[in-house]
Amino acid sequence: MGRVFIAQEPLKRDKGTGKMVRAFDLSEAEKFGELVILLPPGRIMLTPKKAKAMLRKGVKDFMNDDYLLLVGDQGAASLMCVVAAEMNRGRYTYLQWDRFMSEYIEVTVE
């Protein structure tokens, strides 16, 4: 089974506790593999060179059976796609949420 790479986990503040918690239920994505968060929370994309280096390190062994989950910071997700494609001969697969079927669909980009 592959892995599911997430550039930066989307978080929100819990109204009851005030703590930061996951903004979305990502359990359906776990059916495709282990979730791997690549960037820490915060405004990492204000330093894109540092973010790219961290993403490159995180997906250094990205393969055909791995997936990208494009949630959270749009800039980070876009950069993750670029880096994953560089690591895998221009190919990556991302998971697209289908709200009517309530499941992820695999979309391959080459």
ABEGO torsion letter per residue (X at the ends): XBBBBBABBBBBBBAAAGBBBBABBAAAAAAAEBBBBABBBEBAAABAAAAAAAAAAAAAABBAABBBBBBEBAAAAAAAAAAAAAAAGGBBBBBBBBAAAGBBBBBBBX
